Amino acid sequence: MTTTTNKIIFTPERLAKANEMIARYPEGKQKSAIMPIMHLAQEQFAWMSQEVMDYVANLLDIAPIEVYEVATFYTMFHLEPVGKHVIEYCRTGPCVLMGGEEVYAHLKQKLGVSKGQTTSDGLFTLKEVECLAACGWGPCFQIREKYYMHLTNEKVDEIIGELSK
Amino acid sequence: MKILTEHINTPGIETFDVYRKKGGYQAVEKVIKNMSSDEVIEEVKKSGVRGRGGAGFPMGMKWSFLAKPEGVPRYLVCNADESEPGTFKDHYLMKNIPHLLVEGMIISSYALGANKGFIYVRGELMYVIRILEKAIEEAKAAGFLGKNILGSGYDLELIVHPGGGAYICGEETALLESLEGKRGNPRNKPPFPAVKGLYQCPTVVNNVESIATTSWIINNGGEAYAGIGIGKSTGTKLISASGHINKPGVYEIDLGLPCDEFLNSDEYCGGVRKGHQLKAVVAGGSSVPIVPGNMFLKTANGEDRLMSYESLSDGGFVSGTMLGSGGFIVFDETACIVRNTWNFARFYEHESCGQCSPCREGTGWMQKVLSRIEHGKGSMHDIDLLVDIAKKIEGNTICPLGDAAAWPVASAIRHFRDEFEWHIKYPLEATKPGAVYMGESVLV
């Protein structure tokens, strides 16, 4: 969790990465780097607070509104504080056919939260997302970069158990 | 024929060394050393390969539209935003055999005279982005990317760019807006990307699978590719199969394979799950019309339907569907068509970019009406209301998302109206957990 006394700034490694990302795009087109840099920012700061978005705008030498409008359009960016592990559960048709609704009910019951909520210990935030392009390997959810597929109630228990340690 | 997946199960095929040993990058050598850009475009034209993202537009023709003004950079952009519900073949291809795409990008960029190529991958597949970046590094280290490739004087840099969670960015102009660092709002066409695309420069946007075919086409010739398949559906297609079947997964098929065989043979889907009966099929991703099982297997004339662009479209929207992205979703008798239609409507409402009033308002409206029908609060006039809303969205939007939202609703009502009526007439029955209409649904 960030506090107001911590200045929002990339680690040296991430700053170097951000500059490398900017340099990939043609001269004068640095704004293209906004999305890769926003992912980098969310990786470090967990969610896109206004301070984080203003920092990204500054890095790219663009107006803050240009970051706000991107952050509010794309669903991967969290606009509120989140728990340690954000579970993004696929709710679209094909996963439902693969048993997704039953497994989702089990997951919600196990965590004791509904969509959009964070467990009281701050460990898990539950989000519903649309098709993750893993339909034949579903039901599935993702946490950060990792895809968890072929889900069953047992597998869910295992994953939550592992991540709770 | 296994054009794309021939080596996909070879251990280590994701590495440059193994891929090279299996004949990888020979096509790049052939193209860069012995062929002109025009000759490469000719081969792709001869192959008849059609856009594999869903639109099915001939790739060679799209390439030939590229404007070539002096001193203006051209770009190739690979659309790896795969987000059409039911579709996961690009995910499968990129994760398992990334070099197939990298090689295809080099061949295609060379053909188009582009010195920078972008692979726009949906942000959720960040782990696949890392796999692709590694493959690009390997290809560069081996001299197939960078400056003066194989001493030819041709420079090419490939950049992998993440999306952020937006189905609409699978639409090519929304993708370009996103790549430029903006919200994914589609552009009016004309001008087409071939004339004014990325950064207002001439650009070609192609799907992952389409680009992945080019190395085989170069190695074996466009004519050989055209010799596979049927009629104007040449070559092979990756079908992403999911739902109530025994063997969900990605299958490469010769276009023209009989639908019955694809659904029931053990070589492919292995049939509907044991103890259940086929009810409906969505053959090409959530955006294509849903059809009852028997209408999927046979055309209105009683002929066996084939897995091809033409055969699946036989009968138009009255009795047919579309090959689309090949996102093949199967429903058995336990599936509630009303619930699924609401689920898809909710998807389109969520994903609408909001620019066009018919889509922005219409998708939300359809979702609300379907929700109340599904939850036992519908009225009989809701059904015709839905048909009317769908009709008023179709054709009245900047991009096809509006149509894509309308077609599943219109087709579900066309073929399963009795199921909707049951939900409305018998709400207490219909809202019992697990309740499904068992009346006059067409079962096979």
Interface residues (C-beta under 8 A of the other chain):
Chain A: R24 Y25 P26 K29 K31 S32 A33 I34 M35 P36 M38 H39 E66 E69 V70 F73 Y74 T75 M76 F77 E88 R91 T92 G93 P94 V96 L97 M98 V129 E130 C131 L132 A133 A134 C135 G136 W137 G138 Q142 R144 E145 K146 Y147
Chain B: P73 E82 S83 E84 P85 G86 T87 F88 D90 H91 K116 R122 G123 E124 L125 M126 Y127 R130 I159 H161 P162 G163 G164 G165 A166 Y167 S178 L179 E180 G181 K182 R183 G184 Y199 S240 A241 S242 G243 H244 P248 G249 V250 S286 G327 I329 V330 F331 A335 R339 N340 N343 F344 F347 H350 E351 C353
